[in-house]
Structures are given as C-alpha cells and as structure tokens.
Amino acid sequence: MKNLEFNLDALLRKNIRNIKPYSSARDEYKDITDGMLFIDANENPFNTNVNRYPDPQQVKLKSQLAELKGVSEKNILLGNGSDEVLDLIFRAFCEPNSDKIITLPPTYGMYSVLANINAVENIEIELESNFQPNTNAILEAANNQTKLLFLCSPNNPTANSFEASKIEALLNNFKGIVVIDEAYIDFSKEESWLNRLQDFPNLIVTQTLSKAYGLAGIRLGICYASDAIIAVLNRIKPPYNINQLTQDKASERLNNMEIIKDEVYTILSERELLSKKLEDVSLVEKVYLSDANFLLVKVDDATKRYNELVEKGIVVRNRTTQALCENCLRFTVGTEVENEKLIEILRLISKS
C-alpha cells in the first residue's frame, strides 16, 4: 500500500457515507433452486425467458471476469456501459457545486459532460506536446476539493499510453481518487494497472466490453477497485442495472476468449498495415503511434478531408477542435476490405 495518507471516508460525500441501499427482492432472497415458488417480486408469472428480474449482483458474470483478470469478485462492479460506472464515481465522491475533478485534454469527452451534469468543476490540465501528463501541473492544481483525476490510457483521441512512471507518481501523490480508463487496454503493449490494484487504495480501473470484445451494443462497463470502494458503489447503483440479455450475451462471449484473441490480433495487424499505407498518402502529414484500435492522423485540412470522405461514403471522426489535435482525423481500424477502401478514397481525394 503506497499512499499511506489515503482516507476513503474523508473523500466520500457526507450523504453517501451511511446511505442505506435499496434492497430488491433478489437481494433479500438469493438461494434460487428448482422447484421454488417465487411470488415476492411482483413479476409476471408467465415464462418469456426474461419475465424474472436479473441477478442484481451479476454473480456468474463477475466470476468469469474475476478468473479472467485475476482479481476477486469483490473488486468488481458492473455498469450499464462505462458511462454509468463513471457517473456512479462522481456521485459517490463529488459534492455538487463544491468539489472538483481534473482531466487531461485532449481526452474522452464524457468526463467533462458528467462533471457538468453533476455540477462539479472540471480543471483541465492540457497534455504535454508528446501527449503525456504534466504531473507537476496536475499536482499543483489539486487541493482538498479535487476528488477525482481521470487518466485515459491508452488515451482517446491520441491513441498513446501514458508513461508508467508518470501514472505511479500521480497515484502516490494525488490525494483523491485516480481513475484510469482502460477502454483500449486490450490493444496495448502496456500492462493493465489491474496488476497494481492492491498497491494503491486510491486506484480505480475502468474497462469495457465495447471495444476488443465486440459488444458495444449490449452496454457493459466494468469497474475494478478495492473492496471498500466497490462496496460504496454497490450501495448507490440501481438495483437491476445490468439486464438479463446483457448478462447472458457477455457470459457467452467470455466463454470464447480464443475468438476474441484472434480478432484482437487481426485488428493489431491491420492497424500496422493501415498506418504504413497512410504514410504514403500525400494529404497525410503525420500518423501518430497507436496503442489502441484507432489511429490519430494529421492531414493538410481536416474539415475539408472529413467532408470529402463523407461524400464518398466513409465516416471518420474530425478531432481538429480538440487540444493538440489541429487538422487531425481519427480512423478506427476496420476490416481489411474497409481499410483498403479508406486508403483508396484518401488517395483519390488527395488529387483534388
């Protein structure tokens, strides 16, 4: 345990410390066996396969994730997408109109949106020119009201991972909660900070099944943290926040890890090929190194090229308005056919 001054209770909102969670029917009686008659939850009695409420603690799914990731089930909270997980973190730790967070633009835009929704000030400390955190500036900006620090690594939209030494320095010296968003970790050469979860009581790691696992449509986000932090978030989450269809589909997919590994390998191979081919396109000025399933690419005129691509039936992301991303487009790595089509169209419009 590195951060000896960490005090979880002192960081929690006062009304959250002793909150009594809603107790659902399935929380009160969990021993579900064949032959039992359940008339406790006001459910429709006719079997539709989803006429019963889902497991509020997603025990089966958490068991699979715990084995896959090498953590305890007590260190896992599941959310309706990572956005619900992030919102729960805000609601647990940030007092509206009083507390603050720190974000590092350019980064994932929902941190700022959630700060606004929860009436929490967002202190923005721009990344350095090499897309790495300015640790000194971050720590200087923090005070007793700065409850959360969001580190997206690999970062969106820059696609790079933050240096481990910088993250560790922040974990050791930031007095609030450090949230490391690892939505793209499965595409990275860097190790997940899950491996250091026990070292830092102020660490929260968020992941998702939307990217490498190909399940964006079911909306399942994952939060990994200490037993104490997970217990707090469990007290304030909606009772049935993960529906049965999502639980079933996620469980099915996790039983096919070899397929997922093959798909990730293919995406990484295509990423390298796409990167090399983009460097030979005349309108491309720079292809940034990527640790994710997308590429940040600087072009001659991002808005012009974005519109031309749309006219040709290809939708990319224009990031030119983001800090440090002037004239940059973001390309998600697609299939071999999709990537070839992108290169073909880029070469065509380069001549215009």
C-alpha positions as CSV (number, residue, x, y, z in Angstrom):
1,M,0.0,0.0,0.0
2,K,1.8,3.1,-1.3
3,N,-0.5,6.0,-0.5
4,L,-0.4,5.9,3.3
5,E,-2.4,9.1,3.7
6,F,-5.4,7.8,1.8
7,N,-8.7,8.1,3.8
8,L,-11.7,6.8,1.8
9,D,-14.3,8.1,4.3
10,A,-12.9,11.6,4.1
11,L,-13.3,11.6,0.3
12,L,-16.9,10.4,0.2
13,R,-19.8,12.7,0.1
14,K,-21.4,13.0,3.6
15,N,-24.8,11.7,2.5
16,I,-23.1,8.7,0.9
17,R,-21.1,7.5,3.9
18,N,-24.0,5.9,5.7
19,I,-26.5,5.6,2.9
20,K,-28.8,2.5,3.1
21,P,-29.2,0.9,-0.3
22,Y,-32.4,-0.2,-1.8
23,S,-33.0,-3.9,-1.0
24,S,-34.5,-5.7,-4.0
25,A,-36.4,-9.0,-3.9
26,R,-33.4,-10.8,-5.3
27,D,-31.1,-9.1,-2.7
28,E,-33.2,-10.4,0.1
29,Y,-33.5,-14.0,-1.2
30,K,-30.7,-15.3,-3.3
31,D,-30.9,-19.1,-3.0
32,I,-32.6,-19.8,-6.2
33,T,-33.2,-23.5,-6.8
34,D,-35.5,-25.6,-9.0
35,G,-39.0,-26.1,-7.6
36,M,-39.1,-22.9,-5.6
37,L,-42.2,-20.7,-6.0
38,F,-41.3,-17.1,-6.3
39,I,-44.1,-14.7,-5.7
40,D,-42.1,-12.0,-3.9
41,A,-41.1,-9.5,-6.7
42,N,-44.4,-8.8,-8.4
43,E,-43.2,-10.3,-11.7
44,N,-45.3,-11.6,-14.5
45,P,-45.6,-15.4,-13.8
46,F,-45.7,-16.5,-17.5
47,N,-42.3,-17.6,-18.8
48,T,-40.8,-15.4,-21.5
49,N,-37.2,-16.2,-20.5
50,V,-37.0,-12.7,-19.3
51,N,-40.0,-12.3,-17.1
52,R,-37.9,-12.5,-14.0
53,Y,-35.6,-9.8,-12.7
54,P,-31.9,-10.3,-13.4
55,D,-29.3,-11.1,-10.8
56,P,-28.6,-7.7,-9.2
57,Q,-25.0,-8.6,-8.4
58,Q,-24.3,-10.5,-11.7
59,V,-22.6,-13.3,-9.8
60,K,-22.0,-15.6,-12.8
61,L,-20.5,-12.8,-15.0
62,K,-18.3,-11.4,-12.2
63,S,-17.0,-14.9,-11.5
64,Q,-15.9,-15.2,-15.2
65,L,-14.3,-11.8,-15.1
66,A,-12.6,-12.5,-11.8
67,E,-11.0,-15.6,-13.2
68,L,-10.0,-13.9,-16.5
69,K,-8.5,-10.8,-14.8
70,G,-7.0,-12.4,-11.7
71,V,-8.9,-10.4,-9.2
72,S,-11.6,-11.1,-6.5
73,E,-15.3,-10.7,-7.4
74,K,-15.4,-8.2,-4.5
75,N,-13.1,-5.9,-6.6
76,I,-15.7,-5.8,-9.5
77,L,-18.7,-3.6,-10.2
78,L,-20.5,-3.7,-13.5
79,G,-22.3,-0.8,-15.1
80,N,-24.7,-0.1,-17.9
81,G,-21.7,1.0,-20.1
82,S,-18.6,2.6,-18.7
83,D,-20.5,5.9,-18.6
84,E,-22.8,4.6,-15.7
85,V,-19.7,3.5,-13.9
86,L,-18.1,6.9,-14.2
87,D,-21.3,8.6,-13.2
88,L,-21.5,6.5,-10.0
89,I,-18.0,7.5,-9.2
90,F,-18.9,11.2,-9.5
91,R,-22.0,10.7,-7.3
92,A,-20.0,8.8,-4.6
93,F,-17.2,11.3,-4.3
94,C,-18.1,14.7,-5.7
95,E,-20.3,17.2,-3.8
96,P,-22.2,19.3,-6.3
97,N,-21.2,22.9,-6.5
98,S,-18.3,22.3,-4.3
99,D,-15.9,19.6,-5.4
100,K,-13.7,19.4,-8.5
101,I,-12.1,16.9,-10.9
102,I,-9.0,17.1,-13.1
103,T,-9.0,15.9,-16.7
104,L,-6.2,16.0,-19.3
105,P,-7.4,17.2,-22.7
106,P,-7.5,16.0,-25.3
107,T,-9.3,13.1,-23.8
108,Y,-12.6,11.3,-23.6
109,G,-15.4,13.9,-23.7
110,M,-17.8,12.2,-21.2
111,Y,-15.6,13.2,-18.2
112,S,-16.5,16.8,-18.9
113,V,-20.1,16.1,-19.6
114,L,-20.5,14.1,-16.4
115,A,-18.9,16.9,-14.5
116,N,-21.4,19.3,-15.8
117,I,-24.3,17.0,-15.1
118,N,-23.2,16.6,-11.5
119,A,-22.4,20.3,-11.0
120,V,-18.7,19.6,-10.5
121,E,-15.9,21.9,-11.7
122,N,-13.6,20.4,-14.2
123,I,-10.0,21.6,-14.0
124,E,-8.3,20.9,-17.4
125,I,-4.6,20.4,-17.5
126,E,-3.6,20.0,-21.1
127,L,-1.3,17.1,-22.0
128,E,2.3,18.0,-23.0
129,S,3.2,18.1,-26.6
130,N,4.2,14.4,-26.6
131,F,0.7,13.6,-25.3
132,Q,2.0,12.7,-21.8
133,P,0.6,14.1,-18.5
134,N,2.1,17.1,-16.9
135,T,2.5,15.6,-13.5
136,N,3.8,18.8,-11.8
137,A,0.9,20.9,-13.1
138,I,-1.7,18.3,-12.1
139,L,-0.4,18.1,-8.5
140,E,-0.1,21.9,-8.3
141,A,-3.7,22.3,-9.4
142,A,-5.1,19.8,-6.8
143,N,-6.4,20.7,-3.4
144,N,-8.8,19.3,-0.8
145,Q,-11.8,19.8,-3.1
146,T,-10.2,17.9,-6.0
147,K,-11.6,14.5,-5.6
148,L,-11.1,12.7,-8.9
149,L,-8.3,12.6,-11.5
150,F,-9.1,10.9,-14.8
151,L,-6.4,9.3,-16.8
152,C,-7.4,7.7,-20.1
153,S,-4.6,5.3,-21.0
154,P,-4.4,4.4,-23.9
155,N,-5.9,7.8,-24.5
156,N,-8.7,8.8,-26.8
157,P,-8.2,10.5,-29.2
158,T,-4.3,10.5,-29.1
159,A,-4.1,6.6,-29.0
160,N,-1.0,6.6,-26.9
161,S,-0.4,5.1,-23.4
162,F,0.8,7.2,-20.6
163,E,4.2,6.5,-19.1
164,A,4.0,4.2,-16.1
165,S,6.4,6.3,-14.1
166,K,4.1,9.3,-14.5
167,I,1.0,7.4,-13.5
168,E,2.7,5.9,-10.5
169,A,3.8,9.4,-9.4
170,L,0.2,10.6,-9.6
171,L,-1.1,7.6,-7.7
172,N,1.5,8.2,-4.9
173,N,0.9,12.0,-4.6
174,F,-2.7,12.8,-5.7
175,K,-4.8,12.8,-2.5
176,G,-8.0,11.9,-4.2
177,I,-9.2,9.0,-6.4
178,V,-7.2,8.3,-9.6
179,V,-9.5,6.7,-12.3
180,I,-7.5,5.0,-15.1
181,D,-9.8,4.5,-18.0
182,E,-8.5,1.4,-19.9
183,A,-11.2,1.1,-22.6
184,Y,-8.4,0.3,-25.1
185,I,-6.1,-1.7,-22.9
186,D,-6.6,-4.9,-24.9
187,F,-4.9,-3.3,-27.9
188,S,-1.9,-2.0,-25.9
189,K,1.6,-3.3,-25.4
190,E,1.5,-2.0,-21.8
191,E,0.3,-4.0,-18.8
192,S,-3.1,-3.1,-17.2
193,W,-3.0,-1.3,-13.9
194,L,-5.2,-4.0,-12.6
195,N,-1.9,-5.7,-11.8
196,R,-1.2,-2.9,-9.2
197,L,-4.7,-2.7,-7.8
198,Q,-3.6,-3.9,-4.4
199,D,-0.8,-1.4,-4.2
200,F,-3.0,1.7,-4.4
201,P,-6.1,2.1,-2.4
202,N,-7.0,5.3,-4.3
203,L,-6.9,3.5,-7.7
204,I,-10.0,2.7,-9.8
205,V,-9.6,1.0,-13.2
206,T,-12.4,1.0,-15.7
207,Q,-12.7,-1.3,-18.7
208,T,-15.3,-2.2,-21.2
209,L,-16.6,-5.0,-23.4
210,S,-17.4,-2.5,-26.2
211,K,-14.0,-2.5,-28.0
212,A,-11.9,-5.7,-28.1
213,Y,-14.8,-7.9,-27.1
214,G,-17.1,-6.5,-29.8
215,L,-20.1,-5.9,-27.6
216,A,-20.7,-2.2,-27.8
217,G,-24.4,-2.8,-28.4
218,I,-25.0,-4.5,-25.0
219,R,-23.6,-1.7,-23.0
220,L,-21.4,-3.3,-20.3
221,G,-18.7,-1.4,-18.4
222,I,-16.5,-2.7,-15.7
223,C,-15.1,-1.1,-12.6
224,Y,-12.2,-2.6,-10.7
225,A,-11.2,-1.2,-7.3
226,S,-10.6,-2.0,-3.7
227,D,-13.3,-3.9,-1.7
228,A,-14.1,-0.7,0.1
229,I,-14.7,1.4,-3.0
230,I,-16.7,-1.3,-4.7
231,A,-18.9,-1.6,-1.6
232,V,-19.6,2.1,-1.7
233,L,-20.5,2.0,-5.4
234,N,-22.7,-1.1,-4.9
235,R,-24.7,0.9,-2.3
236,I,-25.7,3.6,-4.8
237,K,-26.0,1.7,-8.1
238,P,-29.5,1.0,-9.4
239,P,-30.7,-2.5,-8.2
240,Y,-31.0,-4.1,-11.6
241,N,-28.7,-2.0,-13.7
242,I,-27.4,-4.9,-15.9
243,N,-30.3,-6.6,-17.7
244,Q,-30.5,-10.3,-18.3
245,L,-29.9,-10.2,-22.0
246,T,-26.7,-8.3,-21.4
247,Q,-25.5,-10.7,-18.8
248,D,-26.2,-13.7,-21.0
249,K,-24.5,-12.2,-24.1
250,A,-21.5,-11.1,-22.1
251,S,-21.1,-14.5,-20.5
252,E,-21.4,-16.3,-23.8
253,R,-18.7,-14.0,-25.3
254,L,-16.4,-14.5,-22.4
255,N,-16.6,-18.3,-23.0
256,N,-15.0,-17.7,-26.4
257,M,-11.7,-16.0,-25.5
258,E,-9.8,-17.6,-28.3
259,I,-12.0,-15.9,-30.8
260,I,-11.6,-12.6,-29.1
261,K,-7.8,-13.0,-29.1
262,D,-7.8,-13.8,-32.8
263,E,-9.9,-10.7,-33.5
264,V,-7.6,-8.5,-31.5
265,Y,-4.6,-10.0,-33.3
266,T,-6.2,-9.2,-36.6
267,I,-7.0,-5.6,-35.6
268,L,-3.4,-5.1,-34.5
269,S,-2.1,-6.5,-37.7
270,E,-4.5,-4.3,-39.7
271,R,-3.5,-1.3,-37.6
272,E,0.1,-1.7,-38.6
273,L,-0.7,-2.1,-42.3
274,L,-3.1,0.8,-42.3
275,S,-0.5,3.0,-40.6
276,K,2.1,2.3,-43.2
277,K,-0.2,2.8,-46.1
278,L,-1.4,6.1,-44.7
279,E,2.1,7.4,-44.6
280,D,2.2,7.1,-48.3
281,V,-0.9,9.2,-48.9
282,S,0.0,12.7,-50.0
283,L,-2.6,14.6,-47.9
284,V,-1.4,12.8,-44.7
285,E,1.2,14.8,-42.7
286,K,1.7,12.5,-39.7
287,V,0.4,9.2,-38.4
288,Y,0.8,9.1,-34.7
289,L,1.8,5.9,-33.0
290,S,-1.1,3.9,-31.6
291,D,-1.7,1.7,-28.6
292,A,-5.4,1.4,-29.4
293,N,-7.7,0.2,-32.2
294,F,-7.6,3.6,-34.0
295,L,-5.1,6.0,-35.5
296,L,-4.8,9.7,-35.0
297,V,-3.7,11.2,-38.3
298,K,-2.7,14.7,-39.1
299,V,-3.8,15.9,-42.6
300,D,-3.5,19.0,-44.6
301,D,-7.1,20.2,-43.9
302,A,-9.1,18.0,-41.5
303,T,-12.5,19.6,-42.1
304,K,-12.2,19.6,-45.9
305,R,-11.0,16.0,-45.9
306,Y,-13.7,14.9,-43.4
307,N,-16.4,16.3,-45.7
308,E,-14.9,14.7,-48.8
309,L,-14.7,11.3,-47.1
310,V,-18.4,11.6,-46.0
311,E,-19.3,12.4,-49.6
312,K,-17.6,9.2,-50.6
313,G,-19.5,7.2,-48.0
314,I,-16.8,7.0,-45.3
315,V,-17.5,8.4,-41.9
316,V,-14.4,9.2,-39.7
317,R,-14.0,11.5,-36.7
318,N,-12.8,15.1,-37.1
319,R,-10.8,16.0,-34.0
320,T,-9.4,19.3,-35.2
321,T,-11.2,21.3,-32.5
322,Q,-9.5,19.3,-29.7
323,A,-6.4,20.5,-27.9
324,L,-3.2,19.5,-29.6
325,C,-5.2,17.9,-32.5
326,E,-5.3,20.6,-35.1
327,N,-6.1,19.2,-38.5
328,C,-6.3,15.7,-37.1
329,L,-8.7,12.9,-38.1
330,R,-9.3,9.7,-36.1
331,F,-9.6,6.5,-38.1
332,T,-11.0,3.4,-36.4
333,V,-9.2,0.3,-37.7
334,G,-11.7,-1.7,-39.7
335,T,-11.6,-5.0,-41.7
336,E,-9.0,-5.5,-44.4
337,V,-11.7,-4.6,-47.0
338,E,-12.7,-1.4,-45.1
339,N,-9.1,-0.3,-44.6
340,E,-8.3,-0.8,-48.3
341,K,-11.4,1.3,-49.2
342,L,-10.3,4.1,-46.9
343,I,-6.8,4.2,-48.5
344,E,-8.3,4.1,-52.0
345,I,-10.6,7.0,-51.3
346,L,-7.9,9.0,-49.5
347,R,-5.6,8.6,-52.5
348,L,-8.4,9.7,-54.8
349,I,-9.3,12.9,-52.9
350,S,-5.5,13.7,-52.5
351,K,-5.6,14.6,-56.1
352,S,-8.4,17.1,-55.6
